[in-house]
Amino acid sequence: MFTGSGTVVNVATVLVGSGIGVALGHRLPERVRRVVTDGLGLVTLLVAGTSAVAVLDPSLAAAVGSGVPMLVVLGAVLVGGIVGAALDLDGRLVALGGWVQRRLSRGGDPAAPTASSERFVAGFVAASLVFCTGPLTVLGSLTDGLGGGAEQLYLKATLDGFAAIAFAATFGWGVAASALTIVVVQGGLTVVGLLLGDVLPDAHVAALSAVGGVLLVGVALRLLDVKQVAVASLLPALVVAPVLVEVLVRVR
């Protein structure tokens, strides 16, 4: 398969899953769709836990020192959050969802939000975060770009396809629009992989995975209507984490 095939397959599964979800959504009562979304939120918590446990990875402790990995995650989230908030990434993502909705709508007053448009934006934002904040997104895309194969992205594509069905049954076509985010994020990371020329060390990967798990907790809280965490504004933490590890390795 060609470089970038993982992203292509991922986009296809999200679009197909969204179509199935929309078809099913009209036939499911609201209480059923709510339960489905809650279930997806709980599963997201499970995935977040399995990712966040990477903070205990021996390679990370060996690289930065015992007791320091948790501080690396904390520092990455704080610094990344400050950068993301300054750039208002969460607000920009919501605005992008609104722009996409208006471009795809066939009429109506774009200045007057409706329940339908708000649901579209909510689906676009939630799906974009779920599909693009996990460690598989970063690691899979980089590995694909580095010529290591797209197996990780194929696995992610399968998971995202089923998640898209659940999302679209509740939020509608906004979930399908998240395919644009996948193209930009995963495609961009694949290009970065092509330029890197080498894979990240295990310690850096562990830090990135742990931070990704923390961000996924925020996504789960949004899905469960516990708190609307501005997860998009925390996304820079995924970049800050391996950078912090590299700085500590050089200092030691």
Backbone as CSV, one residue per row, in Angstrom:
resi,resn,N_x,N_y,N_z,CA_x,CA_y,CA_z,C_x,C_y,C_z
1,MET,0.842,-1.197,0.000,0.000,0.000,0.000,0.883,1.256,0.000
2,PHE,0.353,2.362,-0.493,1.106,3.603,-0.596,1.104,4.362,0.731
3,THR,2.070,5.247,0.891,2.135,6.090,2.081,0.914,7.002,2.133
4,GLY,0.249,7.022,3.265,-0.980,7.804,3.396,-2.230,6.971,3.240
5,SER,-2.060,5.674,2.912,-3.229,4.816,2.713,-4.035,4.655,4.006
6,GLY,-3.336,4.715,5.156,-4.041,4.577,6.427,-5.054,5.687,6.629
7,THR,-4.675,6.899,6.263,-5.593,8.037,6.389,-6.754,7.916,5.418
8,VAL,-6.466,7.459,4.208,-7.528,7.273,3.209,-8.558,6.266,3.702
9,VAL,-8.082,5.139,4.230,-8.983,4.110,4.752,-9.765,4.657,5.947
10,ASN,-9.095,5.429,6.803,-9.750,6.000,7.978,-10.893,6.927,7.583
11,VAL,-10.648,7.778,6.601,-11.687,8.685,6.115,-12.873,7.898,5.560
12,ALA,-12.575,6.835,4.817,-13.640,6.023,4.219,-14.505,5.365,5.293
13,THR,-13.877,4.807,6.345,-14.657,4.138,7.383,-15.517,5.132,8.159
14,VAL,-15.004,6.343,8.358,-15.782,7.364,9.067,-16.990,7.784,8.236
15,LEU,-16.786,7.967,6.931,-17.901,8.361,6.064,-18.962,7.262,5.986
16,VAL,-18.519,6.010,5.829,-19.463,4.892,5.767,-20.181,4.736,7.108
17,GLY,-19.424,4.776,8.191,-20.027,4.656,9.510,-21.016,5.768,9.784
18,SER,-20.695,6.991,9.342,-21.599,8.117,9.538,-22.906,7.915,8.780
19,GLY,-22.779,7.420,7.547,-23.989,7.162,6.758,-24.889,6.130,7.422
20,ILE,-24.283,5.069,7.938,-25.060,4.039,8.637,-25.687,4.617,9.891
21,GLY,-24.919,5.419,10.626,-25.430,6.010,11.859,-26.592,6.947,11.612
22,VAL,-26.491,7.775,10.576,-27.587,8.689,10.237,-28.846,7.904,9.867
23,ALA,-28.651,6.827,9.093,-29.798,5.995,8.697,-30.476,5.362,9.906
24,LEU,-29.660,4.942,10.866,-30.220,4.321,12.072,-30.795,5.359,13.029
25,GLY,-30.172,6.556,13.028,-30.575,7.571,13.995,-32.026,7.972,13.882
26,HIS,-32.557,8.035,12.682,-33.942,8.438,12.487,-34.913,7.378,13.000
27,ARG,-34.416,6.179,13.196,-35.275,5.086,13.639,-35.104,4.780,15.126
28,LEU,-34.227,5.515,15.788,-33.971,5.268,17.202,-34.527,6.408,18.041
29,PRO,-35.234,6.109,19.133,-35.726,7.168,20.019,-34.576,7.881,20.703
30,GLU,-34.836,9.076,21.193,-33.802,9.898,21.817,-33.129,9.197,22.985
31,ARG,-33.909,8.475,23.796,-33.317,7.820,24.968,-32.299,6.753,24.562
32,VAL,-32.553,6.090,23.428,-31.617,5.069,22.955,-30.329,5.734,22.467
33,ARG,-30.467,6.839,21.731,-29.288,7.541,21.234,-28.469,8.103,22.391
34,ARG,-29.150,8.545,23.450,-28.443,9.065,24.627,-27.634,7.968,25.311
35,VAL,-28.246,6.788,25.409,-27.553,5.656,26.031,-26.334,5.263,25.192
36,VAL,-26.491,5.291,23.870,-25.372,4.951,22.981,-24.208,5.927,23.182
37,THR,-24.542,7.229,23.268,-23.505,8.229,23.474,-22.833,8.060,24.830
38,ASP,-23.626,7.760,25.862,-23.051,7.520,27.188,-22.115,6.313,27.166
39,GLY,-22.547,5.268,26.455,-21.703,4.079,26.340,-20.395,4.392,25.659
40,LEU,-20.457,5.224,24.615,-19.243,5.606,23.906,-18.337,6.429,24.825
41,GLY,-18.940,7.254,25.655,-18.157,8.027,26.608,-17.429,7.142,27.606
42,LEU,-18.122,6.110,28.080,-17.504,5.185,29.032,-16.366,4.392,28.387
43,VAL,-16.581,3.956,27.147,-15.522,3.224,26.440,-14.324,4.147,26.187
44,THR,-14.609,5.412,25.894,-13.532,6.377,25.704,-12.711,6.523,26.983
45,LEU,-13.379,6.478,28.132,-12.677,6.504,29.414,-11.752,5.299,29.555
46,LEU,-12.241,4.137,29.112,-11.431,2.920,29.170,-10.186,3.064,28.305
47,VAL,-10.378,3.547,27.072,-9.245,3.750,26.167,-8.275,4.779,26.749
48,ALA,-8.836,5.818,27.371,-8.000,6.853,27.982,-7.134,6.265,29.088
49,GLY,-7.731,5.383,29.889,-6.981,4.756,30.974,-5.837,3.902,30.468
50,THR,-6.095,3.131,29.420,-5.051,2.262,28.873,-3.921,3.068,28.246
51,SER,-4.234,4.281,27.761,-3.195,5.142,27.187,-2.425,5.874,28.280
52,ALA,-3.165,6.387,29.264,-2.534,7.175,30.325,-1.575,6.347,31.172
53,VAL,-1.807,5.023,31.244,-0.939,4.165,32.059,0.490,4.129,31.517
54,ALA,0.684,4.657,30.316,2.034,4.720,29.738,2.962,5.600,30.565
55,VAL,2.384,6.407,31.468,3.215,7.230,32.343,4.094,6.360,33.255
56,LEU,3.696,5.096,33.408,4.459,4.160,34.235,5.470,3.358,33.424
57,ASP,5.608,3.663,32.139,6.521,2.917,31.275,7.955,3.022,31.793
58,PRO,8.657,1.899,31.949,10.035,1.906,32.467,10.994,2.751,31.627
59,SER,10.776,2.761,30.314,11.691,3.527,29.457,11.600,5.019,29.743
60,LEU,10.399,5.497,30.091,10.222,6.914,30.403,10.919,7.260,31.724
61,ALA,10.742,6.392,32.731,11.394,6.615,34.024,12.915,6.575,33.885
62,ALA,13.402,5.668,33.048,14.849,5.558,32.857,15.421,6.792,32.159
63,ALA,14.620,7.402,31.299,15.107,8.548,30.528,15.095,9.845,31.327
64,VAL,14.033,10.057,32.134,13.888,11.346,32.830,14.115,11.253,34.332
65,GLY,14.167,10.029,34.866,14.368,9.863,36.290,13.122,9.371,36.999
66,SER,13.290,8.624,38.050,12.176,8.082,38.810,11.366,9.209,39.450
67,GLY,10.060,9.112,39.336,9.180,10.109,39.923,8.939,11.317,39.042
68,VAL,9.671,11.439,37.960,9.549,12.605,37.081,8.480,12.445,35.992
69,PRO,8.192,11.209,35.505,7.214,11.065,34.417,5.886,11.768,34.664
70,MET,5.359,11.696,35.895,4.092,12.360,36.181,4.217,13.870,36.025
71,LEU,5.390,14.405,36.402,5.625,15.840,36.255,5.742,16.225,34.783
72,VAL,6.261,15.300,33.969,6.349,15.551,32.527,4.948,15.695,31.934
73,VAL,4.060,14.782,32.323,2.677,14.841,31.831,2.005,16.123,32.311
74,LEU,2.187,16.442,33.599,1.597,17.661,34.153,2.126,18.897,33.433
75,GLY,3.438,18.953,33.243,4.029,20.099,32.567,3.550,20.231,31.134
76,ALA,3.439,19.098,30.443,2.988,19.125,29.047,1.555,19.639,28.947
77,VAL,0.693,19.171,29.854,-0.717,19.587,29.829,-0.840,21.075,30.165
78,LEU,-0.069,21.536,31.160,-0.142,22.944,31.553,0.389,23.864,30.454
79,VAL,1.585,23.550,29.963,2.177,24.386,28.916,1.334,24.315,27.634
80,GLY,0.934,23.093,27.257,0.110,22.936,26.064,-1.218,23.656,26.199
81,GLY,-1.796,23.602,27.407,-3.072,24.279,27.635,-2.950,25.792,27.525
82,ILE,-1.840,26.325,28.036,-1.627,27.775,27.945,-1.492,28.207,26.484
83,VAL,-0.718,27.435,25.730,-0.537,27.754,24.308,-1.863,27.623,23.560
84,GLY,-2.577,26.517,23.808,-3.848,26.295,23.117,-4.889,27.328,23.467
85,ALA,-4.931,27.744,24.744,-5.889,28.769,25.158,-5.552,30.116,24.534
86,ALA,-4.250,30.415,24.468,-3.825,31.678,23.854,-4.222,31.735,22.385
87,LEU,-4.163,30.581,21.734,-4.536,30.499,20.314,-6.026,30.257,20.124
88,ASP,-6.735,30.011,21.247,-8.174,29.730,21.225,-8.501,28.589,20.250
89,LEU,-7.773,27.484,20.392,-7.961,26.360,19.476,-9.363,25.761,19.587
90,ASP,-9.903,25.694,20.802,-11.238,25.127,20.961,-12.275,25.995,20.251
91,GLY,-12.162,27.300,20.427,-13.088,28.205,19.760,-12.958,28.140,18.246
92,ARG,-11.726,27.990,17.781,-11.501,27.906,16.334,-12.083,26.619,15.754
93,LEU,-11.995,25.527,16.535,-12.553,24.265,16.063,-14.072,24.357,15.981
94,VAL,-14.687,24.984,16.988,-16.139,25.177,16.969,-16.533,26.066,15.781
95,ALA,-15.760,27.128,15.552,-16.038,28.017,14.426,-15.899,27.284,13.099
96,LEU,-14.894,26.395,13.011,-14.716,25.599,11.791,-15.921,24.698,11.563
97,GLY,-16.432,24.105,12.638,-17.621,23.263,12.507,-18.813,24.059,12.011
98,GLY,-18.968,25.287,12.525,-20.058,26.139,12.065,-19.903,26.523,10.605
99,TRP,-18.656,26.799,10.188,-18.403,27.169,8.793,-18.732,26.008,7.863
100,VAL,-18.293,24.804,8.251,-18.580,23.620,7.430,-20.080,23.403,7.320
101,GLN,-20.790,23.570,8.457,-22.246,23.378,8.448,-22.918,24.367,7.504
102,ARG,-22.491,25.631,7.538,-23.100,26.646,6.678,-22.802,26.380,5.211
103,ARG,-21.583,25.880,4.941,-21.222,25.587,3.557,-22.041,24.437,2.981
104,LEU,-22.403,23.491,3.854,-23.140,22.313,3.394,-24.650,22.493,3.462
105,SER,-25.108,23.532,4.181,-26.555,23.743,4.307,-27.093,24.323,3.002
106,ARG,-28.374,24.164,2.785,-28.996,24.610,1.535,-29.936,25.793,1.751
107,GLY,-29.659,26.560,2.712,-30.528,27.704,2.965,-30.565,28.023,4.429
108,GLY,-31.428,28.959,4.769,-31.537,29.355,6.158,-30.612,30.510,6.464
109,ASP,-30.840,31.110,7.616,-30.055,32.255,8.027,-28.814,31.777,8.763
110,PRO,-27.618,31.943,8.200,-26.409,31.461,8.843,-26.123,32.156,10.160
111,ALA,-26.702,33.352,10.363,-26.450,34.091,11.591,-27.345,33.632,12.728
112,ALA,-28.340,32.802,12.427,-29.281,32.357,13.443,-29.118,30.864,13.674
113,PRO,-28.388,30.461,14.726,-28.171,29.041,14.997,-29.483,28.329,15.290
114,THR,-29.641,27.141,14.762,-30.817,26.327,15.027,-30.378,25.096,15.792
115,ALA,-31.374,24.347,16.283,-31.051,23.113,17.001,-30.294,22.167,16.084
116,SER,-30.677,22.163,14.796,-30.029,21.277,13.835,-28.570,21.672,13.612
117,SER,-28.315,22.990,13.458,-26.943,23.440,13.214,-26.068,23.229,14.444
118,GLU,-26.637,23.442,15.635,-25.881,23.220,16.864,-25.525,21.742,17.023
119,ARG,-26.448,20.866,16.633,-26.185,19.432,16.714,-25.095,19.046,15.718
120,PHE,-25.111,19.671,14.538,-24.089,19.423,13.525,-22.712,19.798,14.070
121,VAL,-22.613,21.003,14.638,-21.346,21.481,15.174,-20.877,20.595,16.322
122,ALA,-21.806,20.212,17.212,-21.450,19.348,18.348,-20.898,18.018,17.852
123,GLY,-21.524,17.453,16.826,-21.053,16.195,16.260,-19.695,16.334,15.605
124,PHE,-19.497,17.433,14.883,-18.215,17.677,14.222,-17.093,17.817,15.240
125,VAL,-17.336,18.613,16.294,-16.308,18.857,17.304,-15.998,17.587,18.086
126,ALA,-17.044,16.912,18.573,-16.839,15.701,19.380,-16.125,14.623,18.579
127,ALA,-16.584,14.383,17.344,-15.974,13.345,16.516,-14.542,13.704,16.150
128,SER,-14.286,14.973,15.834,-12.934,15.406,15.483,-11.977,15.155,16.641
129,LEU,-12.433,15.447,17.857,-11.585,15.251,19.030,-11.317,13.774,19.277
130,VAL,-12.367,12.956,19.199,-12.206,11.520,19.441,-11.309,10.886,18.380
131,PHE,-11.509,11.280,17.126,-10.769,10.655,16.036,-9.335,11.170,15.911
132,CYS,-9.019,12.309,16.504,-7.714,12.924,16.243,-6.864,13.210,17.478
133,THR,-7.291,12.824,18.682,-6.487,13.121,19.866,-5.816,11.888,20.455
134,GLY,-6.175,10.716,20.013,-5.577,9.510,20.573,-4.147,9.292,20.109
135,PRO,-3.386,8.509,20.869,-1.997,8.231,20.490,-1.872,7.505,19.160
136,LEU,-2.887,6.709,18.797,-2.836,6.013,17.509,-2.802,7.003,16.355
137,THR,-3.447,8.154,16.524,-3.447,9.171,15.470,-2.030,9.637,15.180
138,VAL,-1.322,10.009,16.249,0.033,10.538,16.090,1.018,9.439,15.699
139,LEU,1.023,8.365,16.489,2.004,7.308,16.241,1.753,6.608,14.911
140,GLY,0.480,6.321,14.633,0.145,5.641,13.384,0.505,6.471,12.168
141,SER,0.206,7.769,12.237,0.501,8.651,11.098,2.000,8.810,10.889
142,LEU,2.742,8.983,12.001,4.194,9.118,11.879,4.831,7.842,11.328
143,THR,4.367,6.695,11.841,4.911,5.423,11.370,4.619,5.207,9.898
144,ASP,3.416,5.582,9.485,3.049,5.470,8.072,3.964,6.336,7.223
145,GLY,4.211,7.580,7.670,5.080,8.475,6.916,6.516,8.015,6.877
146,LEU,6.936,7.314,7.940,8.311,6.830,8.014,8.527,5.535,7.232
147,GLY,7.455,5.022,6.628,7.569,3.800,5.841,7.443,2.538,6.658
148,GLY,6.953,2.653,7.887,6.804,1.483,8.753,5.487,0.758,8.595
149,GLY,4.675,1.167,7.626,3.389,0.520,7.417,2.257,1.277,8.088
150,ALA,1.049,1.002,7.642,-0.126,1.721,8.142,-1.021,0.836,9.002
151,GLU,-0.457,-0.254,9.553,-1.280,-1.192,10.325,-1.976,-0.516,11.500
152,GLN,-1.264,0.411,12.193,-1.876,1.102,13.328,-3.070,1.947,12.886
153,LEU,-2.926,2.593,11.745,-4.034,3.415,11.243,-5.187,2.559,10.738
154,TYR,-4.896,1.360,10.224,-5.973,0.469,9.812,-6.796,0.043,11.029
155,LEU,-6.096,-0.234,12.139,-6.795,-0.570,13.382,-7.636,0.618,13.843
156,LYS,-7.047,1.791,13.811,-7.768,3.004,14.214,-8.977,3.242,13.314
157,ALA,-8.808,2.994,12.010,-9.906,3.188,11.067,-11.090,2.287,11.403
158,THR,-10.795,1.048,11.796,-11.864,0.116,12.176,-12.603,0.620,13.410
159,LEU,-11.850,1.047,14.422,-12.465,1.561,15.641,-13.272,2.830,15.353
160,ASP,-12.710,3.716,14.537,-13.397,4.967,14.219,-14.671,4.728,13.425
161,GLY,-14.670,3.708,12.578,-15.863,3.402,11.800,-17.032,3.035,12.695
162,PHE,-16.777,2.175,13.686,-17.837,1.804,14.621,-18.240,2.989,15.497
163,ALA,-17.249,3.795,15.908,-17.560,4.969,16.720,-18.404,5.967,15.927
164,ALA,-18.109,6.087,14.619,-18.870,7.014,13.771,-20.345,6.622,13.696
165,ILE,-20.611,5.327,13.693,-22.014,4.869,13.675,-22.737,5.369,14.922
166,ALA,-22.088,5.176,16.079,-22.694,5.597,17.345,-22.852,7.114,17.395
167,PHE,-21.812,7.838,16.969,-21.869,9.295,16.989,-22.956,9.828,16.064
168,ALA,-22.956,9.340,14.814,-23.876,9.872,13.817,-25.331,9.552,14.149
169,ALA,-25.570,8.458,14.856,-26.936,8.131,15.271,-27.480,9.206,16.198
170,THR,-26.569,9.911,16.876,-26.982,10.970,17.797,-26.825,12.359,17.184
171,PHE,-25.668,12.612,16.541,-25.344,13.960,16.086,-25.608,14.212,14.598
172,GLY,-25.781,13.172,13.811,-26.059,13.378,12.395,-24.815,13.594,11.549
173,TRP,-24.978,14.374,10.458,-23.926,14.494,9.450,-22.704,15.284,9.893
174,GLY,-22.773,15.939,11.040,-21.601,16.637,11.542,-20.440,15.693,11.769
175,VAL,-20.758,14.434,12.068,-19.727,13.421,12.289,-18.970,13.141,10.991
176,ALA,-19.701,13.084,9.882,-19.048,12.841,8.590,-18.097,13.984,8.242
177,ALA,-18.464,15.214,8.630,-17.612,16.371,8.331,-16.272,16.280,9.046
178,SER,-16.206,15.492,10.126,-14.941,15.343,10.849,-13.886,14.646,9.989
179,ALA,-14.304,14.059,8.875,-13.333,13.455,7.952,-12.346,14.508,7.459
180,LEU,-12.801,15.768,7.370,-11.907,16.852,6.963,-10.788,17.045,7.987
181,THR,-11.153,16.937,9.275,-10.150,17.074,10.330,-9.142,15.933,10.252
182,ILE,-9.643,14.727,9.966,-8.756,13.565,9.860,-7.757,13.760,8.729
183,VAL,-8.233,14.273,7.604,-7.346,14.510,6.462,-6.246,15.501,6.841
184,VAL,-6.633,16.595,7.490,-5.667,17.635,7.840,-4.672,17.138,8.891
185,VAL,-5.196,16.552,9.985,-4.337,16.153,11.095,-3.462,14.954,10.730
186,GLN,-4.095,13.859,10.304,-3.322,12.651,9.997,-2.470,12.839,8.754
187,GLY,-3.013,13.535,7.770,-2.222,13.794,6.572,-0.997,14.632,6.903
188,GLY,-1.194,15.654,7.754,-0.077,16.506,8.145,0.980,15.743,8.925
189,LEU,0.526,14.877,9.840,1.470,14.092,10.636,2.214,13.073,9.775
190,THR,1.548,12.546,8.757,2.215,11.624,7.847,3.342,12.333,7.095
191,VAL,3.074,13.563,6.686,4.114,14.362,6.024,5.276,14.617,6.982
192,VAL,4.946,14.900,8.258,5.992,15.096,9.270,6.835,13.835,9.394
193,GLY,6.173,12.664,9.360,6.897,11.397,9.421,7.856,11.240,8.261
194,LEU,7.426,11.680,7.089,8.292,11.603,5.920,9.550,12.458,6.114
195,LEU,9.390,13.568,6.850,10.508,14.486,7.054,11.400,14.090,8.225
196,LEU,10.842,13.382,9.195,11.614,13.034,10.389,12.750,12.068,10.091
197,GLY,12.435,11.025,9.333,13.467,10.069,8.957,13.764,9.022,10.015
198,ASP,13.163,9.139,11.198,13.418,8.151,12.242,12.255,8.189,13.220
199,VAL,12.026,7.070,13.904,10.918,6.997,14.854,11.322,7.638,16.178
200,LEU,10.323,8.064,16.940,10.585,8.631,18.247,11.087,7.546,19.201
201,PRO,12.005,7.873,20.112,12.447,6.906,21.122,11.275,6.456,21.995
202,ASP,11.434,5.302,22.639,10.352,4.743,23.446,9.886,5.697,24.547
203,ALA,10.822,6.381,25.186,10.461,7.296,26.272,9.570,8.431,25.770
204,HIS,9.886,8.964,24.610,9.095,10.051,24.034,7.703,9.560,23.666
205,VAL,7.634,8.344,23.125,6.341,7.755,22.755,5.479,7.538,23.992
206,ALA,6.101,7.073,25.085,5.366,6.831,26.317,4.775,8.129,26.863
207,ALA,5.555,9.198,26.850,5.061,10.492,27.327,3.911,10.984,26.468
208,LEU,4.059,10.828,25.164,3.007,11.256,24.240,1.730,10.451,24.472
209,SER,1.862,9.147,24.675,0.695,8.288,24.898,-0.010,8.649,26.195
210,ALA,0.776,8.932,27.252,0.186,9.284,28.542,-0.608,10.588,28.438
211,VAL,-0.039,11.567,27.764,-0.740,12.839,27.586,-1.987,12.650,26.721
212,GLY,-1.873,11.810,25.688,-3.033,11.519,24.861,-4.157,10.896,25.670
213,GLY,-3.807,10.039,26.630,-4.809,9.441,27.499,-5.513,10.478,28.349
214,VAL,-4.746,11.447,28.872,-5.342,12.520,29.672,-6.331,13.331,28.836
215,LEU,-5.954,13.624,27.606,-6.842,14.396,26.730,-8.119,13.618,26.425
216,LEU,-7.978,12.301,26.266,-9.156,11.482,25.993,-10.113,11.460,27.177
217,VAL,-9.601,11.615,28.398,-10.481,11.735,29.563,-11.379,12.968,29.389
218,GLY,-10.782,14.052,28.913,-11.562,15.263,28.655,-12.638,15.037,27.619
219,VAL,-12.317,14.259,26.579,-13.309,13.934,25.552,-14.454,13.128,26.162
220,ALA,-14.109,12.158,27.013,-15.124,11.335,27.658,-16.047,12.175,28.534
221,LEU,-15.482,13.139,29.244,-16.293,14.011,30.099,-17.276,14.828,29.269
222,ARG,-16.850,15.232,28.081,-17.753,15.960,27.180,-18.889,15.055,26.719
223,LEU,-18.551,13.834,26.352,-19.570,12.900,25.864,-20.583,12.567,26.945
224,LEU,-20.122,12.498,28.180,-20.992,12.144,29.298,-21.704,13.360,29.884
225,ASP,-21.512,14.522,29.280,-22.127,15.772,29.751,-21.759,16.097,31.199
226,VAL,-20.551,15.698,31.594,-20.076,16.022,32.939,-19.486,17.432,32.948
227,LYS,-18.632,17.718,31.963,-18.024,19.045,31.819,-17.546,19.213,30.391
228,GLN,-17.789,20.385,29.831,-17.363,20.660,28.466,-15.901,21.120,28.470
229,VAL,-15.010,20.162,28.657,-13.569,20.461,28.696,-13.106,20.946,27.320
230,ALA,-12.324,22.005,27.313,-11.809,22.552,26.046,-10.622,21.705,25.579
231,VAL,-10.899,20.495,25.143,-9.843,19.547,24.790,-8.994,20.048,23.627
232,ALA,-9.625,20.693,22.672,-8.870,21.175,21.509,-7.767,22.139,21.930
233,SER,-8.023,22.918,22.968,-7.009,23.864,23.444,-5.868,23.166,24.177
234,LEU,-6.055,21.895,24.492,-4.998,21.126,25.158,-4.154,20.325,24.166
235,LEU,-4.542,20.330,22.900,-3.839,19.527,21.905,-2.339,19.837,21.793
236,PRO,-1.892,21.088,21.976,-0.443,21.333,21.912,0.354,20.509,22.914
237,ALA,-0.306,19.992,23.945,0.387,19.160,24.935,0.986,17.921,24.287
238,LEU,0.394,17.443,23.192,0.919,16.277,22.495,2.290,16.566,21.880
239,VAL,2.532,17.815,21.559,3.835,18.216,21.018,4.803,18.524,22.154
240,VAL,4.271,19.155,23.200,5.114,19.566,24.325,5.701,18.358,25.056
241,ALA,4.915,17.272,25.191,5.360,16.109,25.971,6.705,15.538,25.495
242,PRO,6.844,15.140,24.239,8.144,14.600,23.806,9.255,15.641,23.845
243,VAL,8.898,16.912,23.663,9.913,17.973,23.742,10.456,18.069,25.167
244,LEU,9.571,17.993,26.161,10.002,18.031,27.559,10.910,16.852,27.882
245,VAL,10.545,15.680,27.381,11.364,14.495,27.616,12.754,14.699,27.033
246,GLU,12.821,15.226,25.826,14.118,15.452,25.178,14.961,16.445,25.969
247,VAL,14.315,17.495,26.476,15.043,18.491,27.274,15.606,17.841,28.536
248,LEU,14.791,17.042,29.223,15.253,16.394,30.460,16.359,15.381,30.184
249,VAL,16.256,14.672,29.079,17.303,13.708,28.716,18.625,14.417,28.498
250,ARG,18.592,15.562,27.827,19.829,16.298,27.556,20.397,16.930,28.829
251,VAL,19.513,17.380,29.720,19.967,17.983,30.975,20.646,16.954,31.868
252,ARG,20.085,15.733,31.864,20.665,14.679,32.682,21.999,14.211,32.111
